[in-house]
Amino acid sequence: MRMKSLHCFGLIVLAAATLHGQSQPATNGAVFWSTVPPDCSSLSGESPATITNSSGATVGYSCWVSGTFVWLAAGGAWSSTIRVAAPTSGTIGVDYTFYDTTGNRLKLDTTLGSGSATESGSEVDFAVSANQPAEVNILGATSNAPSYNTTETGSVYAVFYCPDATTCGNVLPQLLYSALPSIPWSLSVPIAWDDATWTTWSAEGIDDGGAHRVSLVIYNEGTSNSCGVATSFTVQVYDSTGKLAGTGTTPSIPPLATLSSTSCGEAGTYGALLSDVIKTPLPSGIFKILVDGGAEYSAVEVLQFTGASATSLQVGYDSAPGSSSTAGAVRGAITRNSRVRSTPKPVFSALSE
């Protein structure tokens, strides 16, 4: 089971047209589909997605996996980069869609690898051959070009199409935050997969208001069988003895959008320093952070900043205080997945080799 470890932007808070035409078929053999429907049942029991050519005719079928990078920061001092490579077992099709913090489409400028031309749009798609890596650099909002002097934030919804379930099961993308050269590090955060949703998450950190700071991001994933409702999430902190030391609530975070197809679109995301959510003094030393959405599922990312260094923290499934449920006993794909399998996807152009 892929853990839904999530990302926050910490000090980041302080501080589509596509890259390749979707209508043209791949030209260098980067075929990410099968001519017959593959068995995708091992991927949360899903059914294959339909792949079409420029005329709308079906050319094949793909398994797929999807998830969200719950925070991006690009422009100003910050940039975000998404990396992925096709597994040895086969070619993959890659589709990234950008959204603002309220879940609306976000038009960004991007480059695909070093030396490539800058493109603008809310979506990037391409195909990569087996073992071929790809890097999408997010420069900032198109409206802020060419200086990108304002930091744009939001989320990235990612879908990966594959000719078989094994190939999809081995796809592992990552997003990196960077403020080089002013800050001497970059941060890597994992994707929050759609097939590993849950209501309560926890992590451990240290925040003394000085050299040690903690930040978090919460993405409203809805419920297990609907797009959910706008929700304020409860954040609790427990000290080194296990005693409750502080409680706070986030602003209301928009739910997954309900699309005309009745499947779910993208949701709102909220990022802040932990001390912005919990107003009382945080306990000294290490403490536990618990994020509880009640009936609402979420994706949570936590970052630890220590002096001139930073790291993304492991975020795990947990249970709400007083709950009789076992942490992570019920995890499932959200209804957003239906928008992938129900909508034919045009062939993506292949990334240059």
N, C-alpha and C positions, 0 to 999 in steps of 0.2 A: 504494500500500500504506500503510495507516495504521500508523504506528509505535506500538509498545507502550511508550510512555514511562510511567514509573510514579512512585508517590508515596511519600514517607516522612514521618514525622511529627517527626523531629528533636527540637526542644525540647518538642514536644508530649508526648514520653515523660517528660520531666522535669516538667514542670509538674503472617395478619395480617388482624388487622383492617385494613381499608384506609381511605384517606381518602374514597373514593367507592365505593359498593356495586358490586361486579362484576356482580351479577345483573341490573342494570337497563340497558336499552339507552340509547345516547346520545340526547339530546333536541334538540340544537341543530345538527345536521348534521355533527358531528365524526365522520365515518365514516372509519376508518383501514383499511378492507378493500376488496377488490374482489369483486364477485359471482361472478366466474369466477377460477380459479386464475391468478395473474399469473406471468410468467416471472421467477423469482428466481435463475436460474443464474449471473448475474454476481456474486452475493454468495457467493463460495466454493462455488458449485454447489449451493446449498441448495434445498430444496423448500418450498412455502408452508406456513404454519401455518393451522389451522382456527379460525375465530371462530364462537362460538355465542351464541344469545340466552338469556334467562332460563329457557326451557323445554328448553334443550339442543339445539335445532335449529340446524343450520348456517346462518349468514347470509352468510358470505363467507370469503375467504382473504386472508392477509397475508404479504408478505415480512417479514423481521425481521433485525435485527442485535443482537448481545449482547456484553457484556463486563463487566469488574469494575473498580470503584474499590477499589484494594487496601487503602486505609486510610481510616477515618473517625475523627474525634475530636469528641465532643459531651458537654457537661456540664462542670462545674468552670469553668475559664476559657475553655473552647473550645466552638466551634460549627462545624458543617459544613453547607454549603448546596450543593444540586445544581441546576444550571441547564441548561435545554435549550429550544430553540425548534423548532417545526415548520418545515421548509423551505417555500419559496414553492410548490413543486410539489404539496404535499398535506398532509393531516392525518396525525398519528401517534398511536399508542397507546403509553403509557409505563408501564413496570412496574419498580419498584425493590423489591428484597428485601434485608433487613439480616441480617448474620451477625456472630457474635463472632469472636475471634481463633482459635478452634479449628474454625470452620466450622459452628457450630450457630446456629439461628434466634435473632435478637436482637430483643426487643420495645422499640421506641423511641417517644418522643413527637415528633410532627412537626406543622408547619403548612404549608399550601400557599398561599404568597403572603402578603403583609402583610394583617393584619386578619382572617385566617381562624381558625377554631376549632382548638384543639389536638386532635389525634387520636392514638390509640395503636395500635400493631401492628407486625408484622415485615414488612409489605408495604404499598406505596403504589402505586396505579395510577389513571390518568386518561387522557383523550384531549384533545389540543389541535389547534385548527384551523390551517390554513396561515398561517405567519408569526406565530403566537401563541406568546409565551414563557411559561415556567413555572419557578417556583422553589420547591423543597422545602427547608424549614428543619428541620434535625435538632437538637432541643433537648437530648436526653439520654435515659437509660434511663427507662422508665415507672416502674420501681421506685424511682427517685430523685426523682420529681415531688413537689411543684412546684419545689423549690429547685434540683434537678439539680446538687448540689454535688460529685458524683464524675464524673470524666471516663470515658466509655465509649468503647472502641475496637473496631474490627472492620473489616468490608468491606461493600460494596454490590454486588449483582449486578443489572445493568440490562439490560432487553430493550425494544427499540423496534420496534413493528409498523407497517407502512406498506402502502398500496395497491399500490405498485410498487417495483421495485428502485432506481430513480433517487432516489426520496424517501428510502429507507433509507440510500442511499449518501451522502446529504448531511446526515445527523443527526450533530451534534457536541456532546455534552454535556460539562460540566466540573463538578468539585467544588471548592469553595473552603473553606479552613480560615481561621478568624478567632478572635482572642482580644481583640477590641476591647471596651472602650477601653484595656485595660491594655497591649496591644502594638499599635503604630500601623501595622499592615499586615494584608492578607489574602493568602493564597496560592491560586493556581489550579493544579489538577493535571488532566491528561487521563485518559480512561478507557483501560483495557487491553483492547483488543478481542480476542474469542475467536479471530478468524481470523488472528492474527499472533503465534503462540506461538513461543518459542525457548528454548534452554538456557543461553545465556551472554550477559550484558549488561555494558555498560561506561558510565562517565560520568567527568567530570573535576571535581575540587573542591579546596578548600583548607581545612585544619583544623589550626590552631595551638594548640588547646585553650583559646583565649581568645576574641577577637573573631570569629574564623572557626571555624565548626563545620559538620560534615557529618553528616547522618543518612540512613538508608535503610530501605525496606520491601521485604520479599521475600514474594511470594505463590506458593505451590506449585501449579503448573498441571498436574501429572501428566505423562504421556508423550503422544506424538502419537496413540496408539491405545488408551489405557486411562486410568483415573483416577489411576494412579501409586501411590507409596508414601511414607510419612513419610520426609523427607530433611533432612539437615543440609547446608546450602549453604556452599561455600567462597568466601571473600571475600579478594581479593588487592589490594595497593596497589603501584603502580610510581611511582618518583620521576621528576623532570624529565629524567633521562638515559635513562629506560626500564628501569632496574634494579629488580628485585623488592625492595621495601623492607619488606613485612610481609604476613603471612597469618593468617587467622582462620577459624573456622567458626561458623555459627549453631547454636542449639539445633535439635532435630528439629522440622520444621514439618509438621503433619498434611496428608495428601493430599486431593484431591477425594473427597468422599463417594460411595460406590457406591450408587445408588438401586435400588429394587426393579425399575425398568424397565430396569436395566443401564446406563443413562446415568449421567453424573456430576453430583453436586451441587456444593456449595461447599467450599472448602478452608480450611486455616489460613493465617494471615498473621502475619508477625513484623516488628516495627519497633524500631529502636534507633539510638543514636548510633554512628557508625562506630568511634569509639574504644572502644565497649563490645564490639565484635566482634574488632577487631585490638588486642591488648593491648600490643604493642610501640609505641614512639614513632612517630608518623606523620611522613613526610618533610616538610621545609619547602617552602614554595611550592606550586605546582600539582602535583597528582598524578593518576594514573589509578586508578579503582576498577573491578575486574573481579569480577563475581558469576557463579559457575559451579555449575550444578546437576547436572553429569554427564549422565546420561540423562534427568533430570527437567526438564521445562519450567518456566518461572517468569515472573512479571511483577515488575518491579523499579521502584521509585520512589526518587529521590534528591533531597534538599533541601539547599540551601546557605544557611547563616545567617551574616550579616556585620553585626556590631553590631546596630543596631535594624532592619535590613532582612533580607529572606529571599526566595528564589526557588526554583522547581522547576527542576532541571537536565535537559537533554536526555539521555535514556538510549537507547543504540543497540545494535543487534545486534552480537555479537562472537564470537570463537572461543576455546575453551579452550586454554591453553598446550600445545604439542606436538600439537595436533589437526591432522589433515590436511583437515578439512572446511572449506568456505568459509562464513564467517559469514553466517547467514541463508539458506543455500542451500536448506534444507528448512524451510518454515514451514507450519503447517496448523492447521485448526480442531480443537479438542479434542472428545472425545466428549460433553462436557456439552451441546453443541448439540442432541443428539437429544432432550433433555427438552423443548425448545421446540417442535420440529416434531411430536413424537409426542403431545402433550397439548393437546386443544382448549382455547382460551382464551376465557372469557366476555367479552362486550362491556364496555368500560370506559365509565363516565359521563364526560361532557364537562366540561372545566374551564369555569367561568363566565367570560363575556366582559364 
